[in-house]
């Protein structure tokens, strides 16, 4: 079974992810773009995909140029060589949804024809459950960023990628001593990953609420993209539903995708969005 089929199968087993009619129509992608930019956080920066606690933009699923990842950029370049070198990684490690307006402004200044946006992991992955970004605030931040793109780049295609399922991160890593040690040592995503081996009801319920927050973020992404119009395409939760494995995570933090994880992310997100 291909990765995208596995993603769709996993998605079918997950209920109430997106309200009926909330997703954007899959419009004709039009001619392949000759420039692109990526917005997001450390995932889009390829953090820990090639070195110890450093960004590795060459391995970004979106704008990277490493052939092993086969990013969106390389897939577009294969059909439109004119995009060569016109790939801008505007993401920032540590970014949250509140940073998308500024990143959108950078993409507008670059005059690109294609934009990817993956944001929300840091809005949910905080020091505690109480510090997660409220859903209404998240939506306002997304609307603000998309509005800036639509105004400044009215003809650009925008691919909005769903936030990965961080509950699965806990599920695949909780049995690993190395993963648990890294999560604790570096204070990673404690809203979800605190007390990873606990089966106490309070911890089970907390993890469920954090997962629900990610689902709620993805619902807002779907609705915001639908409101944007046909130039915006949401991935219909393909990335959220993708059953990633521990082997696709960096062994330095057991949180960020390694090069293999970035490759899977590129494949799943590209197949579920605009592609040429």
C-alpha positions as CSV (number, residue, x, y, z in Angstrom):
1,X,0.0,0.0,0.0
2,X,1.4,3.4,-0.9
3,X,1.9,6.1,1.8
4,X,-1.0,8.2,0.5
5,X,-3.3,5.2,0.6
6,X,-2.2,4.4,4.1
7,X,-2.9,8.0,5.0
8,X,-6.4,7.9,3.6
9,X,-7.1,4.6,5.3
10,X,-6.0,6.1,8.6
11,X,-8.1,9.1,8.0
12,X,-11.2,7.1,7.3
13,X,-10.9,5.6,10.8
14,X,-10.8,9.1,12.3
15,X,-14.1,10.8,12.9
16,X,-15.3,14.4,12.7
17,X,-12.0,15.9,11.5
18,X,-13.5,18.4,9.1
19,X,-17.1,19.5,8.8
20,X,-18.9,18.6,5.6
21,X,-18.3,21.1,2.9
22,X,-15.5,22.8,4.8
23,X,-12.7,21.8,2.5
24,X,-11.6,23.9,-0.5
25,X,-12.5,22.7,-4.0
26,X,-9.6,21.0,-5.8
27,X,-9.3,23.4,-8.7
28,X,-7.1,23.1,-11.7
29,X,-3.5,23.8,-10.6
30,X,-2.9,25.8,-13.8
31,X,0.6,26.0,-15.3
32,X,3.5,25.0,-13.0
33,X,4.9,28.0,-11.1
34,X,8.3,29.5,-11.7
35,X,8.9,30.5,-8.1
36,X,7.7,29.3,-4.7
37,X,8.0,30.0,-0.9
38,X,7.4,28.0,2.2
39,X,5.9,29.3,5.4
40,X,6.0,27.5,8.7
41,X,8.1,26.3,11.6
42,X,11.0,24.0,12.3
43,X,9.4,21.1,10.3
44,X,9.5,23.2,7.2
45,X,13.1,24.3,8.0
46,X,14.2,20.7,8.0
47,X,15.4,21.1,11.6
48,X,17.5,18.1,12.8
49,X,17.2,16.4,9.4
50,X,21.0,16.6,8.7
51,X,22.8,17.9,11.8
52,X,22.6,18.3,15.5
53,X,20.0,20.9,16.4
54,X,20.4,23.0,13.2
55,X,18.1,23.9,10.4
56,X,18.6,21.8,7.3
57,X,16.6,23.6,4.6
58,X,18.0,21.5,1.8
59,X,15.9,18.6,3.2
60,X,12.7,20.6,3.6
61,X,9.7,18.8,2.3
62,X,8.6,22.0,0.6
63,X,11.5,24.0,-0.8
64,X,14.5,21.7,-0.2
65,X,16.8,20.7,-3.1
66,X,18.1,17.4,-1.7
67,X,17.2,14.7,-4.2
68,X,16.5,12.1,-1.4
69,X,13.6,14.1,-0.1
70,X,12.1,15.0,-3.5
71,X,10.4,18.1,-2.2
72,X,7.6,20.1,-3.8
73,X,10.2,22.3,-5.3
74,X,12.0,19.4,-7.0
75,X,8.7,18.0,-8.3
76,X,7.8,21.3,-9.8
77,X,11.3,21.8,-11.2
78,X,11.0,18.5,-13.0
79,X,8.2,19.9,-15.1
80,X,9.2,23.5,-15.1
81,X,13.0,24.1,-15.0
82,X,12.3,27.9,-14.8
83,X,11.7,27.5,-11.1
84,X,15.3,26.6,-10.6
85,X,16.8,28.5,-7.7
86,X,13.5,30.4,-7.1
87,X,12.7,28.5,-3.9
88,X,12.5,30.6,-0.8
89,X,12.2,29.0,2.7
90,X,10.6,31.8,4.7
91,X,9.8,29.5,7.7
92,X,11.3,30.0,11.1
93,X,12.2,27.4,13.7
94,X,9.9,28.0,16.7
95,X,7.3,29.8,14.8
96,X,3.6,29.7,15.7
97,X,0.5,30.8,13.8
98,X,1.0,34.4,15.0
99,X,4.2,34.5,12.9
100,X,2.4,33.6,9.7
101,X,1.4,37.2,8.8
102,X,5.0,38.3,8.8
103,X,6.1,35.3,6.8
104,X,3.3,35.9,4.3
105,X,4.6,39.4,3.8
106,X,8.0,38.0,3.0
107,X,6.5,35.7,0.4
108,X,4.6,38.6,-1.1
109,X,7.7,40.6,-1.4
110,X,9.3,37.7,-3.3
111,X,6.5,37.7,-5.8
112,X,6.2,33.9,-5.8
113,X,3.6,31.9,-7.7
114,X,3.3,29.0,-5.2
115,X,3.2,29.0,-1.4
116,X,3.1,26.1,1.1
117,X,2.1,26.6,4.7
118,X,2.4,24.1,7.5
119,X,1.9,25.6,11.0
120,X,0.3,24.6,14.3
121,X,2.7,22.1,15.9
122,X,4.1,24.8,18.2
123,X,0.7,26.2,18.9
124,X,-0.2,22.8,20.5
125,X,3.2,21.6,21.6
126,X,3.8,23.9,24.5
127,X,5.1,23.6,28.0
128,X,1.6,22.8,29.3
129,X,-1.9,22.2,28.1
130,X,-3.0,25.6,29.4
131,X,-0.5,27.5,27.2
132,X,-1.8,26.1,23.9
133,X,-3.0,28.7,21.4
134,X,-6.8,29.1,21.6
135,X,-8.6,27.8,18.5
136,X,-10.2,31.3,17.8
137,X,-6.8,32.9,18.0
138,X,-5.3,30.3,15.7
139,X,-8.0,30.9,13.1
140,X,-7.6,34.7,13.3
141,X,-3.8,34.3,12.7
142,X,-4.4,32.0,9.7
143,X,-7.0,34.3,8.2
144,X,-4.6,37.3,8.6
145,X,-1.8,35.5,6.8
146,X,-3.9,34.1,4.0
147,X,-5.5,37.5,3.6
148,X,-2.1,39.1,3.1
149,X,-1.2,36.4,0.5
150,X,-4.5,36.8,-1.4
151,X,-4.1,40.6,-1.5
152,X,-0.4,40.6,-2.5
153,X,-0.3,37.5,-4.7
154,X,-3.8,37.2,-6.1
155,X,-2.7,34.6,-8.7
156,X,-0.5,32.4,-6.5
157,X,-1.5,28.9,-5.6
158,X,-1.5,28.2,-1.8
159,X,-1.1,24.7,-0.4
160,X,-2.2,24.5,3.2
161,X,-0.9,21.4,4.9
162,X,-2.6,19.8,7.9
163,X,-0.9,19.8,11.3
164,X,0.6,16.3,12.0
165,X,-1.0,14.1,14.7
166,X,1.2,14.7,17.7
167,X,-0.7,12.1,19.6
168,X,0.8,9.5,17.2
169,X,4.2,11.0,18.1
170,X,3.5,10.0,21.7
171,X,2.2,6.6,20.6
172,X,5.2,5.6,18.5
173,X,7.8,7.0,20.9
174,X,6.5,6.2,24.4
175,X,8.0,2.7,24.3
176,X,11.5,4.0,23.4
177,X,13.9,4.9,26.3
178,X,15.8,7.2,23.9
179,X,12.7,9.0,22.9
180,X,11.4,9.5,26.4
181,X,14.8,10.7,27.5
182,X,15.0,13.3,24.7
183,X,11.5,14.5,25.4
184,X,12.2,15.0,29.1
185,X,15.8,16.4,28.7
186,X,14.8,19.0,26.1
187,X,11.3,19.7,27.4
188,X,9.7,18.7,24.1
189,X,6.0,19.2,23.6
190,X,5.2,18.7,27.3
191,X,1.5,19.4,26.7
192,X,1.4,16.0,25.0
193,X,4.6,14.2,26.0
194,X,4.8,14.8,29.8
195,X,4.6,11.6,31.8
196,X,4.7,9.5,28.6
197,X,4.3,6.1,30.2
198,X,1.5,7.1,32.6
199,X,-1.8,5.4,32.2
200,X,-3.5,7.6,34.8
201,X,-6.8,8.9,33.6
202,X,-5.7,12.5,34.0
203,X,-2.8,11.9,31.6
204,X,-5.0,9.9,29.1
205,X,-7.5,12.7,29.1
206,X,-4.9,15.4,28.7
207,X,-3.4,13.7,25.7
208,X,-6.9,13.4,24.2
209,X,-7.6,17.1,24.7
210,X,-4.3,18.1,23.1
211,X,-5.0,15.8,20.1
212,X,-8.5,17.4,19.8
213,X,-6.9,20.8,19.7
214,X,-4.8,19.7,16.7
215,X,-8.0,18.4,15.1
216,X,-9.7,21.7,15.8
217,X,-6.7,23.6,14.2
218,X,-7.0,21.5,11.1
219,X,-10.8,22.1,10.9
220,X,-10.0,25.9,11.0
221,X,-7.3,25.4,8.2
222,X,-9.9,23.6,6.1
223,X,-12.5,26.4,6.6
224,X,-10.0,29.2,6.1
225,X,-8.7,27.7,2.9
226,X,-12.3,27.2,1.6
227,X,-13.0,30.8,2.3
228,X,-9.9,31.9,0.4
229,X,-11.2,30.4,-2.8
230,X,-10.0,28.0,-5.5
231,X,-6.4,29.2,-5.4
232,X,-6.1,27.6,-2.0
233,X,-5.9,23.8,-1.5
234,X,-6.1,22.1,1.9
235,X,-4.7,18.6,2.1
236,X,-7.9,17.1,3.5
237,X,-6.0,15.9,6.6
238,X,-3.7,13.7,4.6
239,X,-0.6,14.7,6.7
240,X,-2.6,14.5,9.9
241,X,-3.7,11.0,9.0
242,X,-0.3,9.7,7.8
243,X,0.9,6.9,10.1
244,X,4.5,8.0,10.5
245,X,6.9,5.7,12.4
246,X,9.6,6.2,14.9
247,X,12.2,5.5,12.2
248,X,11.0,8.7,10.4
249,X,11.9,10.9,13.3
250,X,15.3,12.5,14.2
251,X,17.2,10.4,16.7
252,X,18.4,13.6,18.3
253,X,15.0,14.7,19.6
254,X,12.4,12.1,18.5
255,X,10.2,15.0,17.4
256,X,11.2,16.4,14.1
257,X,11.1,14.4,10.9
258,X,14.5,13.1,9.7
259,X,15.3,13.0,6.0
260,X,13.1,9.9,5.5
261,X,10.3,11.6,7.4
262,X,10.7,14.8,5.2
263,X,10.5,12.5,2.1
264,X,7.2,11.0,3.4
265,X,5.9,14.4,4.2
266,X,6.7,15.7,0.7
267,X,5.1,12.7,-0.9
268,X,1.9,12.8,1.1
269,X,1.4,16.6,1.1
270,X,2.2,17.0,-2.6
271,X,-0.1,14.2,-3.7
272,X,-2.9,15.7,-1.6
273,X,-2.5,19.3,-2.8
274,X,-1.7,21.2,-6.0
275,X,0.6,19.2,-8.1
276,X,1.9,19.6,-11.7
